[in-house]
């Protein structure tokens, strides 16, 4: 279950997402919970991230990653902390070897503007803070017309939507290929999503409510 709140005006934005596992997934993941926060400013209608924080917990363990983005120097500083049984066991700071004005959350909400021709089959590569396991890159593909049938069978059809596939390399997405299929509305928000072939879980399906 994910609760996501986007707050913005003409100058600033904040995205706050809280996730938790329920049922069998809760048991298998050790009570996994996550909290993601992206804060930044608006430039030419695009969200530009200044700050991204990820907090994860399960059982007696908790980790936090805090990314601070310096756009003038084009650098990203990452502070990583880890606790076990309430005791701080890791505390380190490093400068990432890549820069991006997007983090994983802001990129998601900026896709509608970054991909203007959503009918043409094409593969895109974006940089995003928080995606170190894939060298800072996120791959997004607009499917060929011949592949749309599969997308529509998995995600359903909607007159005001377009389809895409994102490649996700994260531990929680322990899938065969990390393929996330998306049906995105004209407002830029995903209507339905399917994460394929997760170990233990099979397909995970999500829909906007």
Secondary structure, DSSP 8 states (H G I E B T S, - for coil): -EEEEEEE-SSEEEEEEEEE--HHHHHHTTS-EEEEEEEEEEETTEEEEEEEEEEEEETTEEEEEEEEEETTTTEEEEEEEEEETTEEEEEEEEE-S---S-BHHHHHHHHHHH----SS-EEEEEE-BT-GGGTTEEEEEE--GGGHHHHHHHH---TTEEEEEEE---TT--BSS-EEEEEEETTS-EEEEEEEEETTTEEEEEE--
